[in-house]
Amino acid sequence: MTVPAGGGEGAGGADPHWRVAIMGAGAGGLGLAIRLAKSGQRDFVLFEASDGVGGTWRANTYPGAACDVPSHLYSYSFALKPDWSKTYANQPEILQYFEDCADRFGIRPHLRPHIRITAARWDERARQWRLTDAEGGGYVADVLVSAIGTFTTPFVPEIDGLGSFAGPCFHSARWEHEHDLAGTRVAVIGTGASAAQIVPELAKEAREVHVFQRTPQWILPRSDKPFSEEQKRRFAHNPIAIRRHRREIYWAFENTIAFRHGDEVAEQLKTLALSHIDHRIQDDELRAKLTPDYPFGCKRTLVCSDFYKALVRDNVELVTEGIERVTPGSIVTDDGRERPVDAIVLATGFKATEYLEGIDVVGIGGRRLHDDWAEVAHAYMGLTVSGYPNFFMLYGPNTNQGGNSIIVILEAQATYVLSALRAMRLRRARAVDVRRDVMDAYNQELAQALAGTVWSDGCQSYFKNANGRIATQLPQTSGWYAKRTRRFRMREYVRS
């Protein structure tokens, strides 16, 4: 294999060793790798289980896949793209952006595709991480960073008979493109963010689309306009213009973040969402089925303008009865009705609260991270966990921000990791481990802030784990988080 400068095979066939090992080449891992390269550091490796960079934008290739954050904000601040095609880019263009960034900043030599790390054990004597991949290969790293993300492992519901279905049946994040669904009868289970993009595309070609809804979603209309050639030229030749445009989008999102009961902005957005339903849905019965009965913002708010349009098409049916069972050729609902279908799409989301699933992380004294997280995944600022030295996370517990671009959070976390590496070098520390009292105090502060949000008691959502604990959400603004993570403070850590 090609070995990047500063790392590689050890003497005598020893396991390859790097200063920094990053797991996951999505937006977070790739962004950190670029920041390392830009700072002059070359002794790092980027492990990726798939065949390339892009993360969720590589995995999710379903029809209509697009981002619900404007393109100019869903991009790195250090790699602005002047020629985005439209306000909200589709998956192919976003993936190409990350591919281009990997090439532009010379990350390819550091990338190790098709390597899934399954175990990470802290070697207390050597003060290093010893990693094992799915094939049994071994690696060594001084510092380990998980950038695996939240929307990684698909959630497949337990439905009686699902395994007996004779036709194509797949999760939206594992779309099987070899099946031509034109002219067929398709069932879409779920009405979340993916379904809202998939259903309008399927409705254009399928004979029938049956949309099975458990809970309606709050949906805001989306204005998705193409950028003119004149706009693209201005962004390309005027750095101030493109940065101003990005900044305006940022503050538009930052100033409308609402996740607390009685928030005035939330009420305004709820009014907009209700007017969106009224405008698109004329049938009273259908409108009632699509109107949520829980607080605005309690679940992920969707931003799209095509879903309601698709539901009023003659070939589309919204089904709100629960699914009793699946047969080899149909879906039977609780009211006894049987609907013949040729294919099933599971738009059922991800195991968002099960961080680092499938990776056995062992820290000081043999302690296991998943044991420590038995009640709920937790960390100091979502970044570090006491008892696991030199281990950092990007998009870790409680860092899913309530309304702005996740890129902002990921860049803040990369800044923190770089600050930590710099502090370790200056203080000649081989290992840093966040103090337990510091982590506990932060998580107590976090719990108090979460208690006043609509996420805590308004509804059930993927924000909560099986114990009803909120494991994903940050009850603060992205600006608050960026300020809090701007500098690594050695006094908050035990160093050795």
QUIUR-V387037 format. One record per residue. N is the residue number from 1. RES is the residue in one letter. PHI is phi in radians with two decimals (999 if undefined). PSI is psi in whole degrees, 0 to 359 (NA if undefined). OMEGA is omega as a letter, one per 30 degrees, with the letter a starting at -180 (999 if undefined). Layout:
BEGIN
N/RES/PHI/PSI/OMEGA
N/RES/PHI/PSI/OMEGA
END
This chain:
BEGIN
1/M/999/156/l
2/T/-1.32/131/a
3/V/-1.89/125/l
4/P/-1.23/158/a
5/A/-1.02/135/l
6/G/1.62/353/a
7/G/-2.56/174/l
8/G/2.44/203/a
9/E/-1.09/135/l
10/G/-1.39/168/a
11/A/-1.14/143/l
12/G/1.17/27/l
13/G/1.38/16/l
14/A/-1.14/163/l
15/D/-1.05/142/l
16/P/-0.98/143/a
17/H/-2.29/133/l
18/W/-2.30/157/l
19/R/-1.13/313/a
20/V/-2.25/131/l
21/A/-2.04/128/l
22/I/-1.95/130/l
23/M/-1.78/114/l
24/G/1.90/123/a
25/A/-1.93/35/l
26/G/-1.39/200/a
27/A/-1.02/322/a
28/G/-1.28/307/a
29/G/-1.11/317/l
30/L/-1.13/318/l
31/G/-1.08/318/l
32/L/-1.14/318/l
33/A/-1.03/318/l
34/I/-1.13/316/l
35/R/-1.09/321/l
36/L/-1.09/314/a
37/A/-1.10/317/a
38/K/-1.14/333/l
39/S/-1.51/3/l
40/G/1.63/3/l
41/Q/-1.56/130/a
42/R/-2.09/353/a
43/D/-1.56/69/l
44/F/-2.61/161/l
45/V/-2.32/149/a
46/L/-2.12/101/l
47/F/-1.45/138/l
48/E/-2.48/128/a
49/A/-1.23/331/a
50/S/-1.54/199/a
51/D/-1.70/9/l
52/G/3.11/188/a
53/V/-1.41/169/l
54/G/2.05/337/l
55/G/1.01/236/a
56/T/-1.06/333/a
57/W/-1.42/351/l
58/R/-1.60/325/a
59/A/-1.40/322/a
60/N/-1.65/100/a
61/T/-2.06/21/a
62/Y/-1.16/158/l
63/P/-1.02/131/l
64/G/1.50/2/a
65/A/-1.02/126/a
66/A/-2.70/168/a
67/C/-1.64/145/l
68/D/-1.73/14/l
69/V/-1.99/134/a
70/P/-0.92/141/a
71/S/-0.91/317/a
72/H/-1.21/344/l
73/L/-1.74/337/l
74/Y/-1.59/59/l
75/S/-2.78/157/a
76/Y/-1.16/142/l
77/S/-1.13/335/a
78/F/-1.66/4/a
79/A/-2.54/62/a
80/L/-1.21/145/a
81/K/-1.96/112/a
82/P/-1.34/342/a
83/D/-1.97/35/l
84/W/-0.96/140/a
85/S/-1.28/326/a
86/K/-2.70/177/a
87/T/-0.99/311/a
88/Y/-2.03/107/a
89/A/-1.24/150/l
90/N/-1.49/166/a
91/Q/-0.93/312/a
92/P/-1.02/321/a
93/E/-1.25/323/l
94/I/-1.17/315/l
95/L/-1.06/318/l
96/Q/-1.10/324/l
97/Y/-1.04/313/a
98/F/-1.20/324/l
99/E/-1.05/315/a
100/D/-1.11/322/l
101/C/-1.13/320/l
102/A/-1.06/320/l
103/D/-1.28/313/a
104/R/-1.03/322/a
105/F/-1.80/12/l
106/G/1.17/40/a
107/I/-1.55/342/a
108/R/-0.94/317/a
109/P/-1.10/340/a
110/H/-1.59/347/a
111/L/-1.41/133/l
112/R/-2.12/87/l
113/P/-1.27/166/l
114/H/1.05/28/l
115/I/-2.15/113/l
116/R/-1.83/112/l
117/I/-1.29/127/a
118/T/-1.98/345/l
119/A/-2.60/143/l
120/A/-2.42/119/a
121/R/-2.14/130/l
122/W/-1.38/122/l
123/D/-1.59/103/a
124/E/-1.15/325/a
125/R/-1.22/313/a
126/A/-1.44/345/a
127/R/0.93/57/l
128/Q/-2.55/161/l
129/W/-1.68/132/l
130/R/-1.89/120/a
131/L/-1.90/148/l
132/T/-2.29/136/l
133/D/-1.72/178/a
134/A/-1.12/340/l
135/E/-1.68/2/l
136/G/1.63/1/l
137/G/-1.21/149/a
138/G/-2.03/149/a
139/Y/-2.56/160/l
140/V/-2.27/139/l
141/A/-2.51/141/l
142/D/-1.26/320/a
143/V/-2.22/135/a
144/L/-2.06/132/l
145/V/-2.18/124/l
146/S/-1.62/121/l
147/A/-2.16/38/a
148/I/-1.30/331/l
149/G/1.55/184/a
150/T/-1.78/318/a
151/F/-1.68/68/a
152/T/-1.98/310/a
153/T/-1.70/114/a
154/P/-1.07/143/l
155/F/-1.68/123/l
156/V/-1.95/116/a
157/P/-1.20/153/l
158/E/-1.53/101/a
159/I/-2.08/128/a
160/D/-0.97/124/l
161/G/1.50/0/a
162/L/-1.01/321/a
163/G/-1.21/347/a
164/S/-1.58/354/a
165/F/-1.10/132/a
166/A/-1.47/337/a
167/G/-1.61/186/l
168/P/-1.07/134/l
169/C/-2.53/113/a
170/F/-2.60/158/l
171/H/-1.39/150/a
172/S/-1.03/330/a
173/A/-1.45/358/l
174/R/-2.28/51/a
175/W/-1.06/130/a
176/E/-1.71/95/a
177/H/-1.24/348/a
178/E/-1.24/347/a
179/H/-1.64/122/l
180/D/-1.52/112/a
181/L/-1.63/2/l
182/A/-1.09/132/l
183/G/1.33/8/a
184/T/-1.83/172/l
185/R/-1.76/116/a
186/V/-2.05/135/l
187/A/-1.80/130/l
188/V/-1.97/116/a
189/I/-1.70/115/a
190/G/2.02/150/l
191/T/-2.35/32/l
192/G/-1.46/203/a
193/A/-1.05/317/a
194/S/-1.19/314/a
195/A/-1.04/321/a
196/A/-1.09/335/l
197/Q/-1.62/327/a
198/I/-1.29/314/a
199/V/-0.98/313/l
200/P/-1.04/326/l
201/E/-1.30/317/l
202/L/-1.12/323/a
203/A/-1.08/337/a
204/K/-1.28/337/a
205/E/-2.26/336/a
206/A/-1.32/152/l
207/R/-1.23/316/l
208/E/-2.44/143/l
209/V/-2.25/117/l
210/H/-1.84/115/a
211/V/-1.78/115/a
212/F/-1.67/113/a
213/Q/-1.91/128/l
214/R/-1.59/315/a
215/T/-2.41/131/l
216/P/-1.21/159/a
217/Q/-1.99/149/l
218/W/-1.34/125/a
219/I/-2.22/127/l
220/L/-1.72/144/l
221/P/-1.18/153/a
222/R/-2.16/129/l
223/S/-1.73/105/a
224/D/-1.98/92/a
225/K/-1.86/143/l
226/P/-1.24/146/l
227/F/-1.41/138/l
228/S/-1.31/162/l
229/E/-1.09/326/l
230/E/-1.16/320/l
231/Q/-1.12/317/a
232/K/-1.10/319/l
233/R/-1.13/319/a
234/R/-1.13/317/l
235/F/-1.12/324/a
236/A/-1.26/326/a
237/H/-1.80/353/a
238/N/-2.27/91/a
239/P/-0.98/327/a
240/I/-1.14/321/a
241/A/-1.14/316/a
242/I/-1.23/324/l
243/R/-1.24/324/l
244/R/-1.13/318/l
245/H/-1.06/315/l
246/R/-1.12/319/a
247/R/-1.14/321/l
248/E/-1.11/320/l
249/I/-1.14/317/a
250/Y/-0.98/311/a
251/W/-1.26/331/l
252/A/-1.09/320/l
253/F/-1.31/314/a
254/E/-1.06/323/a
255/N/-1.44/353/l
256/T/-1.99/13/l
257/I/-1.20/126/a
258/A/-2.49/118/l
259/F/-2.50/16/l
260/R/-2.00/148/a
261/H/-1.01/135/l
262/G/1.38/7/a
263/D/-1.13/130/a
264/E/-1.10/321/l
265/V/-1.12/321/l
266/A/-1.08/320/l
267/E/-1.14/323/l
268/Q/-1.15/318/l
269/L/-1.19/323/l
270/K/-1.08/318/l
271/T/-1.07/320/l
272/L/-1.13/318/l
273/A/-1.12/319/l
274/L/-1.14/321/l
275/S/-1.17/329/l
276/H/-1.12/317/l
277/I/-1.11/313/a
278/D/-1.06/324/a
279/H/-1.23/321/a
280/R/-1.62/331/a
281/I/-1.97/112/a
282/Q/-1.57/331/a
283/D/-1.29/125/a
284/D/-1.10/319/a
285/E/-1.15/316/l
286/L/-1.15/320/l
287/R/-1.08/319/l
288/A/-1.11/321/l
289/K/-1.15/331/a
290/L/-1.64/357/a
291/T/-1.66/116/a
292/P/-1.12/151/l
293/D/-1.96/20/l
294/Y/-2.13/163/a
295/P/-1.04/145/l
296/F/-1.08/133/l
297/G/1.59/353/a
298/C/-1.14/321/l
299/K/-1.85/174/l
300/R/-1.08/126/l
301/T/-1.41/133/a
302/L/-1.62/150/l
303/V/-2.21/101/a
304/C/-2.85/154/a
305/S/-2.07/359/a
306/D/-1.78/341/a
307/F/-1.11/310/l
308/Y/-1.10/322/l
309/K/-1.04/319/a
310/A/-1.18/323/a
311/L/-1.17/339/l
312/V/-1.64/3/l
313/R/-1.24/152/a
314/D/-1.12/333/a
315/N/-1.66/10/a
316/V/-2.10/135/l
317/E/-2.23/133/l
318/L/-1.65/123/a
319/V/-1.96/122/a
320/T/-1.90/353/l
321/E/-1.23/146/l
322/G/-1.19/154/l
323/I/-1.48/123/l
324/E/-1.45/313/a
325/R/-2.86/165/l
326/V/-2.03/136/l
327/T/-1.86/176/l
328/P/-1.01/339/a
329/G/-2.40/16/a
330/S/-2.80/173/l
331/I/-2.16/129/a
332/V/-1.90/127/a
333/T/-1.67/171/a
334/D/-1.07/338/l
335/D/-1.46/3/l
336/G/1.58/355/a
337/R/-1.35/139/l
338/E/-1.98/125/l
339/R/-1.98/114/l
340/P/-1.15/133/l
341/V/-2.41/152/a
342/D/-1.71/338/a
343/A/-2.63/151/l
344/I/-2.20/128/l
345/V/-1.91/122/l
346/L/-1.62/95/l
347/A/-1.67/61/a
348/T/-1.90/15/l
349/G/1.37/202/a
350/F/-2.33/165/l
351/K/-1.46/71/a
352/A/-1.17/332/a
353/T/-1.57/353/a
354/E/-1.65/73/a
355/Y/-1.08/141/l
356/L/0.99/32/l
357/E/-1.07/136/l
358/G/1.50/3/l
359/I/-2.13/121/l
360/D/-1.56/103/a
361/V/-1.76/119/a
362/V/-2.04/125/a
363/G/-1.85/213/a
364/I/-1.09/134/l
365/G/1.19/18/l
366/G/1.44/8/l
367/R/-1.17/145/a
368/R/-1.91/135/a
369/L/-1.07/319/a
370/H/-1.20/335/l
371/D/-1.25/318/l
372/D/-1.13/334/a
373/W/-1.72/20/a
374/A/-1.04/322/a
375/E/-1.42/312/l
376/V/-2.90/143/l
377/A/-1.14/135/a
378/H/-2.63/159/a
379/A/-2.88/169/l
380/Y/-1.43/112/a
381/M/0.99/24/a
382/G/1.27/9/a
383/L/-1.95/316/a
384/T/-2.34/153/a
385/V/-2.21/131/l
386/S/-1.10/135/a
387/G/1.72/358/a
388/Y/-2.30/79/a
389/P/-1.07/150/l
390/N/0.96/29/l
391/F/-2.08/123/a
392/F/-2.17/155/l
393/M/-2.24/141/l
394/L/-1.87/135/a
395/Y/1.05/41/l
396/G/-1.40/194/a
397/P/-0.96/137/l
398/N/0.97/43/l
399/T/-2.18/10/l
400/N/-1.39/104/a
401/Q/-1.32/149/a
402/G/-1.34/10/l
403/G/3.09/346/a
404/N/-1.78/184/a
405/S/-1.26/133/l
406/I/-1.12/338/l
407/I/-1.03/323/l
408/V/-1.09/316/l
409/I/-1.15/316/a
410/L/-1.09/321/l
411/E/-1.18/322/l
412/A/-1.11/320/l
413/Q/-1.20/322/l
414/A/-1.10/321/l
415/T/-1.05/320/l
416/Y/-1.14/316/l
417/V/-1.10/316/l
418/L/-1.11/323/l
419/S/-1.14/322/l
420/A/-1.14/315/l
421/L/-1.08/321/l
422/R/-1.16/316/a
423/A/-1.12/321/l
424/M/-1.11/320/a
425/R/-1.17/316/a
426/L/-1.20/324/a
427/R/-1.65/4/l
428/R/0.93/44/l
429/A/-1.70/127/l
430/R/-1.47/335/a
431/A/-2.54/143/l
432/V/-2.29/137/a
433/D/-2.37/120/a
434/V/-1.03/136/l
435/R/-1.13/139/a
436/R/-1.10/322/a
437/D/-1.16/327/l
438/V/-1.19/314/l
439/M/-1.12/316/a
440/D/-1.11/320/l
441/A/-1.12/319/l
442/Y/-1.10/316/a
443/N/-1.24/333/l
444/Q/-1.20/317/l
445/E/-1.06/318/l
446/L/-1.10/314/a
447/A/-1.07/319/l
448/Q/-1.13/320/l
449/A/-1.21/322/l
450/L/-1.18/330/a
451/A/-1.08/336/a
452/G/-1.71/16/a
453/T/-1.84/162/l
454/V/-1.22/343/l
455/W/-1.24/332/a
456/S/-1.27/320/a
457/D/-2.40/7/a
458/G/-1.42/328/a
459/C/-3.01/175/l
460/Q/-1.66/135/a
461/S/-2.66/175/l
462/Y/-1.22/353/l
463/F/-1.17/335/a
464/K/-1.80/147/l
465/N/-1.55/187/a
466/A/-1.10/338/l
467/N/-1.58/4/a
468/G/1.37/13/l
469/R/-1.64/139/l
470/I/-1.36/113/a
471/A/-1.89/349/a
472/T/-1.92/329/a
473/Q/-1.59/144/l
474/L/-1.81/116/a
475/P/-1.48/42/l
476/Q/-2.51/171/l
477/T/-1.43/164/l
478/S/-1.14/328/l
479/G/-1.11/319/l
480/W/-1.04/315/a
481/Y/-1.19/318/a
482/A/-1.08/321/l
483/K/-1.19/321/a
484/R/-1.22/333/a
485/T/-1.85/12/a
486/R/-1.14/331/a
487/R/-2.43/135/l
488/F/-1.37/128/a
489/R/-1.89/110/a
490/M/-1.08/332/a
491/R/-1.14/343/l
492/E/-1.51/359/a
493/Y/-2.20/154/l
494/V/-1.64/125/a
495/R/-1.95/154/l
496/S/-2.57/NA/999
END
